Amino acid sequence: MSRFRGREINDIGLWSKYIDVPVGAEKETYYWDKVQCPNPNHDTQKRHFQVNVMDGLVHCFASCGISGTYHHAIKVIEGCDDRQARKIILGFAGNRRGKATVAKRVTRPVENPTGEALAYDSFIPQAGLDYLDSRGISAASVARFEIGWCPETLRLVIPARDLRGQTRFLVKRAVRAKQQPKYLYSENAVKTSLLFGACQCDLSAIRSDGIVIVEGSLDAVRLHQHGFSTCVASLGTGISGLQAKILSGLRPRRIVLFFDKDIAGVNGIQMAARRLRGKYPIFVARYPAGKSDPAELSREEAVKAIRSAIQLRTFHRRVQQLARS
């Protein structure tokens, strides 16, 4: 630990407010590995910033202006005066915020063509926590779906499990607007080989009430959090042949397609309908005004949208009317 005004500082607690603390930071190392610079005036995704925890110093190797004491760096990052910077740092003195969180490497067994072991960190840095909070994902959901962090790509990790609960691949979700593409997948992953969230579903409820299909993994997490125990995600556009077989085994009473409110979502509904037509009653959920993503909805809004879903033929008719207008 570094020291400030004669007091020990919880370095990890302090710097997790501003950077993605690197793996191994909990060890007694002199320097942390370089990370993306937290200077708000330094627009970069490269790893130029380094923390010296023994001496309480930092340095940006791109010469953006952050170099020197923690006190100086916090003033630059926060845009505050000396007094406020001292207050922020001393808020992490003497472990008053609790012990530093240790980054734990989690390895999940996987069955895929290469036999690859999938690993990621259970510790999620502040950037990942902020994103999850912005999407309304609770700590309970993070634990239930075993969401973690990939320090190499600086993305959230969401394990994709099959019906048996076996992790087949990892979904890596960007947390910043400049990170493209939004989703990365484990090497050799076939993302449409499973229905995300199916292993968390109430199978008896699927057979009695039906199943809700969304596009994204976090959409499914959010709806499960709202109490929808029959929600799965296709992780792509429409429904694949493998996913159709999984649905057949689940024997849903009906299917509600709850895809995003955009062109890709409309196309996905039409593709799914062609593959599933004649096998199940198919309905399409509609969004309240100003909303276009399942994860944006409150529980009340989601309940209303699913309960008032329209039949597929009605949806097609409305799409055709809009196309002609």
Stockholm file with secondary structure:
# STOCKHOLM 1.0

chainA/1-325         MSRFRGREINDIGLWSKYIDVPVGAEKETYYWDKVQCPNPNHDTQKRHFQVNVMDGLVHCFASCGISGTYHHAIKVIEGCDDRQARKIILGFAGNRRGKATVAKRVTRPVENPTGEALAYDSFIPQAGLDYLDSRGISAASVARFEIGWCPETLRLVIPARDLRGQTRFLVKRAVRAKQQPKYLYSENAVKTSLLFGACQCDLSAIRSDGIVIVEGSLDAVRLHQHGFSTCVASLGTGISGLQAKILSGLRPRRIVLFFDKDIAGVNGIQMAARRLRGKYPIFVARYPAGKSDPAELSREEAVKAIRSAIQLRTFHRRVQQLARS
#=GR chainA/1-325 SS CEEETTEEECHHHHHTTTSCCCTTTTSSCSBCCCEECCCTTCCCCSEEEEEETTTTEEEETTCSSCEEEHHHHHHHHHTCCHHHHHHHHHTTBTTTTCSCCCCCEEEECCCSTTCCCEEEESCCCHHHHHHHHHTTCCHHHHHHTTCEEETTTTEEEEEEECTTSCEEEEEEECCSTTSSSSEEECTTCCGGGSCBTGGGSCHHHHHHHCEEEESSHHHHHHHHHTTCTTEEECSSSSCCHHHHHHHHHHCCSCEEECCCSSHHHHHHHHHHHHHHTTTSCEEECCCCTTCCSGGGCCHHHHHHHHHTCEEHHHHHHHHHHHHHC
#=GC SS_cons         CEEETTEEECHHHHHTTTSCCCTTTTSSCSBCCCEECCCTTCCCCSEEEEEETTTTEEEETTCSSCEEEHHHHHHHHHTCCHHHHHHHHHTTBTTTTCSCCCCCEEEECCCSTTCCCEEEESCCCHHHHHHHHHTTCCHHHHHHTTCEEETTTTEEEEEEECTTSCEEEEEEECCSTTSSSSEEECTTCCGGGSCBTGGGSCHHHHHHHCEEEESSHHHHHHHHHTTCTTEEECSSSSCCHHHHHHHHHHCCSCEEECCCSSHHHHHHHHHHHHHHTTTSCEEECCCCTTCCSGGGCCHHHHHHHHHTCEEHHHHHHHHHHHHHC
//
